[in-house]
Amino acid sequence: MDFLNVLLPTLLYVAGITLLVVFIIIGIKLINILNRVERITENVEAKVSSFDHAFSVLNKMADGVANISDSIVFNVTNALSKIFKRKEEDKYYE
């Protein structure tokens, strides 16, 4: 029984030290991985920011085309509604 009182705490200490070393190694590897991810993220951010001007130009062009098409559709719709209102009014007065 005295043998178990000495062996079990020793095994627990060895297991605890082993786990501590494993967690330290995993922590160091995670720190390295996070540093690599940070470098990749900065690289991607720099590349995306280089396209910001092009995207803003495309956005302005799309807005201009949308405004022109909206005004054309409004004018055509307005003209057609005036034509059909006159035909309906002529039928009403006859």
SEDODO-675676 format. One record per residue (C-alpha): residue number from 1; x, y, z. Coordinates in steps of 0.001 Angstrom, whole numbers, plus 500000, padded with zeros to 6 digits. Layout:
NUM;X;Y;Z
...
This chain:
1;500000;500000;500000
2;502903;502342;500697
3;504125;501596;497203
4;500850;502930;495687
5;500994;506026;497900
6;504338;506839;496310
7;503663;505620;492728
8;500312;507321;492058
9;501389;510867;492953
10;504569;510348;490959
11;502542;509222;487915
12;500214;512188;488337
13;503165;514591;488546
14;504743;513084;485424
15;501412;513270;483556
16;500905;516869;484695
17;504403;517911;483604
18;503921;516157;480260
19;500603;517934;479701
20;502149;521249;480655
21;504977;520764;478151
22;502512;519703;475433
23;500315;522759;476090
24;503349;525049;475960
25;504408;523542;472605
26;500849;523868;471240
27;500712;527488;472463
28;503980;528342;470701
29;502732;526722;467476
30;499440;528640;467720
31;501329;531902;468181
32;503371;531134;465038
33;500209;530279;463111
34;498535;533507;464225
35;501587;535516;463124
36;501429;533903;459680
37;497698;534555;459444
38;498285;538193;460387
39;500907;538579;457642
40;498583;536992;455086
41;495717;539222;456185
42;497859;542343;455852
43;498975;541218;452396
44;495400;540617;451258
45;494300;543943;452740
46;497047;545766;450842
47;496047;544085;447584
48;492360;544829;448092
49;493051;548456;448948
50;494860;548820;445627
51;491536;548056;443899
52;489521;550600;445901
53;489944;553360;443317
54;488878;551089;440470
55;485802;549978;442405
56;484832;553561;443216
57;485109;554513;439530
58;482956;551524;438558
59;480445;552454;441256
60;480176;556027;439945
61;479762;554763;436381
62;477032;552349;437450
63;475236;555131;439317
64;475405;557366;436247
65;474044;554664;433965
66;471276;553918;436480
67;470307;557601;436663
68;470200;557891;432869
69;468132;554737;432473
70;465782;555867;435258
71;465191;559206;433547
72;464579;557503;430180
73;462114;555054;431715
74;460375;557893;433569
75;459985;559962;430390
76;458747;557018;428315
77;456304;555980;431031
78;455070;559530;431430
79;454525;559887;427672
80;452695;556562;427431
81;450481;557392;430393
82;449533;560723;428796
83;448643;558968;425528
84;446495;556340;427218
85;444792;558900;429471
86;443758;560921;426424
87;442282;557855;424735
88;440340;556968;427862
89;439111;560578;428257
90;438009;560683;424594
91;436000;557481;425046
92;434432;558872;428199
93;433233;562069;426539
94;431730;560330;423510
